[in-house]
Structure formats: C-alpha cells, structure tokens
C-alpha cells in the first residue's frame, strides 16, 4: 500500500509543465513573433507594389496594341474601359477588335481602378495606381513613369 502511494506522488510530480516553464516558452514565442511579423508585413507591401507594377506593364502593352490598330491611345475620358468595350466617345476607333483588347480590367492590390491620362504628362500615355492611400499625386502612387525611371537607373536589370 505504501508503494502505491509513493508511485502516485512520483508520477504526479513528473507530469505536466511548471508555470515557470510555460512563461519561458511564451516569452520566447513573443520574441520570435516580434522579429518575424515586421518582416512579413514588409513583404506584403513589396508584393502589392510589384503586382501593381506588373499590372501597369500589362496595361501599357495592351494600350500599345490598341494604338497599333487605331492609330492613337484612348483618351482620358474614354479611359481604360476602351480596352474592354468599343468607346462611343470621340474619337471613336475605326479598327477596334470585335472582342476588345482585354476581357476585364484589373484592379490594383488596394481595390482601386488603374487610371490613364492621355495624352500623358510624363510620356505618350500615363498609366497609374493611386496606391494604398487611394489619393492621386501622393508618394505611394505607382506609375509607368516611375517604373521607367527605375528601369533606366538600373542598367542590366529588367
């Protein structure tokens, strides 16, 4: 009988974690999270920006196809919708493709529409996203003229 009581007590003392052990694990997890989470947040912002750059390049290429067929880019008033459906506003394109140039327009990573200014202030046509703040002409905008500047500044990079 004494052996049974001793065995129960020794089994109880060996099972489970002490409060101190649990607290040490929580502190370690907190330190690791504080190191990892800021890096992940920065990656999301970079990924969103890169998606916007890719979309803008694709829209530029599609706008170039439109211009090849019709001799001019769509106007600012016609907008990017001119790539999906034939514009009714002047100047109406004469050689518009029956199925359009793109099935649907992408939205930027911040759920804003991409915009154009045609003729552009920075080139033949300006294509841009208003960025995360949703306001035009702020530092977080993503635009084809900024992409072109960065490409020129980094020789050998594409």
Wavefront OBJ file of the C-alpha trace (Angstrom):
o trace
v 0.000 0.000 0.000
v 2.840 2.385 0.818
v 4.402 1.603 -2.561
v 1.221 2.599 -4.355
v 1.082 5.996 -2.627
v 4.745 6.693 -3.369
v 4.275 5.742 -7.042
v 1.244 8.037 -7.395
v 3.126 11.008 -5.939
v 6.205 10.475 -8.113
v 4.035 10.166 -11.229
v 2.238 13.401 -10.335
v 5.458 15.336 -9.859
v 6.795 14.305 -13.291
v 3.757 15.019 -15.470
v 2.912 18.499 -16.865
v 4.853 21.742 -17.034
v 5.541 24.217 -14.305
v 4.257 27.757 -14.524
v 7.827 28.967 -14.987
v 8.406 26.673 -17.989
v 5.198 27.863 -19.648
v 6.140 31.505 -19.075
v 9.598 30.977 -20.599
v 8.038 29.412 -23.706
v 5.573 32.314 -24.039
v 8.384 34.866 -23.760
v 10.431 33.043 -26.409
v 7.426 32.897 -28.758
v 6.806 36.607 -28.191
v 10.399 37.483 -29.065
v 10.278 35.345 -32.215
v 6.959 36.880 -33.278
v 8.313 40.402 -32.773
v 11.204 39.572 -35.105
v 9.211 37.771 -37.812
v 5.975 39.777 -38.113
v 7.544 43.102 -39.209
v 9.454 41.272 -41.949
v 6.272 39.623 -43.187
v 4.432 42.947 -43.265
v 7.178 44.487 -45.392
v 6.987 41.553 -47.794
v 3.242 42.077 -48.279
v 3.764 45.743 -49.134
v 6.536 44.872 -51.603
v 4.398 42.135 -53.164
v 1.432 44.508 -53.552
v 3.657 47.126 -55.166
v 5.178 44.543 -57.531
v 1.710 43.333 -58.546
v 0.755 46.925 -59.373
v 3.927 47.300 -61.462
v 3.139 44.064 -63.343
v -0.446 45.175 -63.983
v 0.710 48.571 -65.261
v 3.211 46.969 -67.643
v 0.485 44.619 -68.942
v -1.908 47.553 -69.404
v 0.794 49.508 -71.260
v 1.302 46.569 -73.629
v -2.445 46.300 -74.212
v -2.679 50.048 -74.819
v 0.131 49.713 -77.379
v -1.917 47.055 -79.239
v -4.900 49.431 -79.192
v -2.719 52.196 -80.637
v -1.319 49.910 -83.360
v -4.858 49.094 -84.509
v -6.383 52.552 -84.125
v -3.505 54.994 -84.585
v -3.898 56.578 -81.143
v -4.339 55.728 -77.492
v -7.779 56.024 -75.898
v -8.422 59.473 -74.441
v -8.541 60.185 -70.724
v -12.346 60.393 -70.953
v -12.559 57.021 -72.733
v -10.278 55.575 -70.072
v -9.123 52.005 -69.750
v -12.700 50.831 -70.398
v -11.808 51.360 -74.059
v -9.732 48.182 -73.807
v -12.822 46.130 -72.883
v -15.590 47.694 -74.985
v -15.522 49.966 -78.018
v -15.697 53.604 -76.927
v -18.659 55.674 -78.029
v -16.973 58.962 -77.125
v -14.986 60.785 -79.806
v -12.623 59.886 -81.316
v -14.308 56.538 -81.988
v -11.691 53.944 -83.013
v -12.077 52.709 -86.605
v -10.253 49.372 -86.351
v -11.448 48.243 -82.926
v -11.184 44.489 -82.373
v -14.564 42.784 -82.145
v -13.651 41.037 -78.884
v -11.848 44.032 -77.370
v -8.272 44.020 -76.149
v -8.687 42.622 -72.662
v -11.504 40.595 -71.052
v -11.686 42.572 -67.835
v -9.744 45.361 -66.243
v -7.632 44.505 -63.224
v -7.919 46.460 -60.004
v -4.817 47.380 -58.083
v -3.885 45.463 -54.903
v -5.722 48.123 -52.866
v -9.003 47.649 -54.814
v -8.701 50.888 -56.778
v -9.069 51.193 -60.541
v -5.987 51.872 -62.619
v -6.185 55.249 -64.351
v -4.804 56.812 -67.526
v -4.053 60.321 -68.686
v -3.925 60.570 -72.467
v -2.063 62.367 -73.826
v 0.208 61.905 -70.843
v 2.106 64.480 -68.847
v 5.144 62.203 -68.473
v 5.015 60.321 -71.771
v 2.659 59.435 -74.606
v 0.247 57.953 -72.057
v 0.355 57.866 -68.262
v -0.883 54.725 -66.508
v -1.003 54.730 -62.735
v -2.466 53.421 -59.495
v -3.350 55.809 -56.691
v -1.703 53.390 -54.251
v -2.737 52.307 -50.772
v -3.975 55.742 -49.671
v -6.413 55.979 -52.615
v -5.329 59.540 -53.434
v -3.670 60.663 -56.665
v -0.379 62.566 -56.738
v 0.969 61.253 -53.451
v 4.234 59.470 -52.699
v 2.675 55.992 -52.633
v 1.308 56.126 -56.214
v 2.623 53.505 -58.642
v 3.030 54.788 -62.194
v 4.538 53.888 -65.541
v 6.784 56.964 -65.490
v 8.273 55.908 -62.137
v 8.774 52.373 -63.449
v 10.598 53.778 -66.484
v 12.864 55.942 -64.273
v 13.785 52.977 -62.095
v 14.499 50.816 -65.149
v 16.796 53.487 -66.606
v 18.575 53.888 -63.254
v 19.339 50.162 -63.001
v 21.302 49.121 -66.103
v 21.289 45.396 -66.742
v 18.074 44.920 -64.728
v 14.710 44.188 -66.332
l 1 2 3 4 5 6 7 8 9 10 11 12 13 14 15 16 17 18 19 20 21 22 23 24 25 26 27 28 29 30 31 32 33 34 35 36 37 38 39 40 41 42 43 44 45 46 47 48 49 50 51 52 53 54 55 56 57 58 59 60 61 62 63 64 65 66 67 68 69 70 71 72 73 74 75 76 77 78 79 80 81 82 83 84 85 86 87 88 89 90 91 92 93 94 95 96 97 98 99 100 101 102 103 104 105 106 107 108 109 110 111 112 113 114 115 116 117 118 119 120 121 122 123 124 125 126 127 128 129 130 131 132 133 134 135 136 137 138 139 140 141 142 143 144 145 146 147 148 149 150 151 152 153 154 155 156 157 158
